[in-house]
Amino acid sequence: MARENINDLIAFLAVARERSFTRAAAKLGVSQSALSHTIRGLEERLGIRLLTRTTRSVAPTAAGERLLQTVGPRFEEIETELAALSDMRDKPAGTIRITTVEHAAETILWPAMARLLPDYPDVNVEIAVDSSLTDIVTERYDAGVRLGEQVAKDMIAVRIGPDMRMAVFGAPSYFARHPRPLTPQDLTAHNCINLRLPTYGGLYAWEFEKNGRELRVRVEGQVVLNSPKLIVQAAVSGPGLACLPEDHAEAHFADGRLIRVLEDWCPPFPGYHLYYPSRRQSSPAFALLVDALRYRG
């Protein structure tokens, strides 16, 4: 293949992935007009349109999508193999990009990185907080962190945290005015603080299990929030009950500012896992990170 064809394919992949000539040009370090000229030349040589352009967006055509899906992974493999040459260095090196939820970033990822990075100055880590179920292959992340039950079956998953439990809780001032619920069904008579899910925008249905029986309860109340920290803060002030992973509110359980209920309906479930594609070649830097995060409890 002629060298210019390889460069043109790299240019096409950048535009197709970024969905923008402006962002792709900045990423490649070329002018937008030069990049547009390159793509037109590639389309003319192939005799087929690869991109649909409008004043507001750029998207691959059917032919462009096929080229993206077939050629893109080959270039990624080349980039991975080049990165793997860091094996030849005395110390691990390179950049690792991870997508994660905020809770895992604060409680697991950053504490581990704070211990690891000072000893490996050539290793760079980018942590992107995103509550949605990001496609790490499409978005070109090296790995993701999510709850074990959320990890796709075709991914390699490494446990990086303990099992978790949900907790239903309220302030003493709330229970001074309302009886404690004894079963999940009792929640329908309570004022509850709802959690707005970031992924699909719906409200979280509180999940329970006991003796093999599973229940999902859609609660009602005056307050809807999308921040676990704010939900804990709100619950302490006493307007209603809340339901979150227990470690969000553990300190308040200990000092009596929050009271936990329905514990027997909240069994453990798999905690956070690091996951990545099975075909990913493990660089020394990535292997180092996985080992630093691996749960050994």
Secondary structure by P-SEA (a helix, b strand, c coil): ccaaaaaaaaaaaaaaaaccaaaaaaaacccaaaaaaaaaaaaaaacccccccccccccccaaaaaaaaaaaaaaaaaaaaaaaccccccbbbbbbbbbbcaaaaaccaaaaaaacccccccbbbbbbbbccccccccccccccccccccccccccccccccbbbbbbcccaaaaaacccccccccccccbbbbbbbcccccccccccccccbbbbbbcccccccccaaaaaaaaaaccccccccccccaaaaaaccccccccccccccccbbbbbbccccccaaaaaaaaaacccc
